[in-house]
């Protein structure tokens, strides 16, 4: 479910509550030491000796884990984010990894608190309406109402308040960057033109769709940061979601978009990353690489030629014909029908024949356009690239989930064009903002008063 990759949570409880609980406990202990003949302070209430309780129990006392410039981060905050991280990874966090991940989550929560506090100091206002809009959009993306999403989160150890806090943090940091960093970041026209000239000169060379997870490091925490990066890499190798881990652990500004750097040429990357990317193929993941200010884990998601037509960039119109089998049908029982279905698809009669094919097999038909070849599973890409309009793929799928074919109804080739001046400017500006944002957050950490409990 998409919500698993988009949500992180936190709950902040004010210091007065924790202090109040402590004072109440101290008072009760003191009362317990007084002589028995002392009049009871509750005698006028006429309370029953063995009261019957109604409703649900109060939650256990939430203990502070850290206080950041006077603002409390609790163990509940950490537990709820851990639960959501497990949802994002679609698996439980291994027991041996739990403490390390817990510490990383605490660092993330501290950074988030610092970002919100810095935004408030700059008089950046984030209204409830701002947060409501984002909550509604996130819920809509997973076909839920905010109320349904709240129930979903609660059932998995989180809360809608946690999500609202996370959203506030993201909005605060984005607006703070716009005010403090983007407004003073300058990219010269000559720099943009130099990139465009290089693009023209590099026509036909390789460019890559790259994702990055960045873990900051300095002389005082070099070993610990490298160990964190290596453990993230190990989790990704075991099937962890790159997007999920980037959102939770990356300290680059691209964390909010799952670490996506977009399409880049190696020349646009730092030399050490450029060398690594050139040696990678789509689907590969790099171990942590030492870069300025920390370590980067790189994922190559796709590859193409600069300003050169790529068949996998073509946009398709497809009809999918699916036959389904009753629950419990065995492969042996289904094979005769699948065999007749496969034979019929060899001469489907074009896209118009898909409906007749469906009627003959009591199948479902779904039409979809604007499908990019590169977004299909690799095995289907290979088949589609060899097909003519009106042909169908070989049957694929499973007996349990349905056997289907794709009928090719149309193909629009995409002619790559040189990016515009504004597009190049935006990319250069984003890179510069990213670097300055890292430095700004580092300064916020340096100046913060953090009391760990």
Secondary structure by P-SEA (a helix, b strand, c coil): ccccccccccccccaaaaaaaaaaaaaaaaaaaccccccccccccccccbbbbcccccccbbbbccccccccccaaaaaaaaaaaaaaacccccccaaaaaaaaaaaaaaaaaaaaaaaaaacccccaaaaaaaaaaaaaaacccaaaaaaaaaaacccaaaaaaaaaaaaaaaaaaaccccccccccaaaaaaaaaaaaaaccbbbbbbbbbbbbbccccaaaaaaaaaaaaaaaaacccaaaaaacccccccccccccccccccccccaaaaaaaaaccccccccccccccbbbbbbbcccccccccccccccbbbbbbbbbbccccccccaaaaaaaaaaaacccccccaaaaaaaaacbbbbbbcccccccccaaaaaaaaacccccccccccccccccbbbbbcbbbbbbbccccaaaaaaaaaaaaaaaaaaaaaaaaaaacccccc
